[in-house]
Amino acid sequence: MATVTFTPNLARWAETSAMDVAGDSLADVLEAVFVERPVLRGYLLTDQGALRKHVNVYIDAESIGDRQRLTDRVAADSKVFVAQALSGG
């Protein structure tokens, strides 16, 4: 199973401890995350299912390529990191 971790600032809105989930694509992995933590869906995805502009996802330390359909492949031993950018001054 892939291990999904989150940037700490998301913990203000939802449980963000690391979790192991199954899935062959980023879409599958995130859907498994949302089953356990549904509130994260609105923070990470648009209504059309694409990543929000302020969210970055890395699979095995590589930035994903498909932010719209989330088709990037995820191996069973992959490390997926979800980062939400912060802004302000």
N, C-alpha and C positions, 0 to 999 in steps of 0.2 A: 504494500500500500504506500501511496505517496504521503509524505509528511507536509502539512500545510501550516505555516506560521504567519503571524500578522504583526504589523508595526504596532507598538504599544499604544499609540494615540487612539486606535479604534476601541480600546478597552473602555473608553468613556461611555460607549453606547451598547456594547455587547461583549459577551464572554469571548476572549481571544486567545486562550491557551492553545498550544499546538495540538493538532489532531491528525490522525492517520485516516485517510479515506481512499477508496478505490476509484479508478477512472482512467480511461485511455486518453482523454483530451482534457484541456483546461476547463471546458464547459462541463464535462462530467464531474470533474473534481469539485468545481465550485458548487454544482448542484448538490453534491453530497454534503458539502459544508452547510449549504442553506437549509437542508433537511434538519440538521442539528441546531443551526443558529439562523433562523429565518430573518431576523432583523438586519443581518449583514447585507442581504440582497440589495436593499435600497441605498446603502452607503457605497456599494461597489459597482452596481450595474445601473444603466439607464433603463427606462421603460421598454426599450427595444432589445435589451439583453446585452448591450455592448458595455465595455468598461467605461466608467466615468473618466473624464479628462484628468482628474486629480488622483487617479489610482494607477499604480504601476504594479505589474506582476512579473516575477522572475521564476523561471524553472531551471533549477540547477545553475544558478547564478547568471543565467542568460535572460535578457529582456524578451518578453514574448513578441511575436510578430503580428498576430491577428487579434486586434483589439475589438473587432466587430463581432465575429462569430466564435471566437475563443477556440479555434481548432488546433492550437499548438498541442503536440503530442506530450504525454506525461507517462514516464516509465513507472513501473511498480516501486522502484527505489528512489524516485525523484524527490527533491526538496523544492517545494513551492513557497515563495515568499510574497505576501501581499502587503504593499506599502501604500499608504494614503498620504499624499503630500500635504504639508502645512503651509499656510501663507499668513501674512500679517507682518506687523512691524513693531 
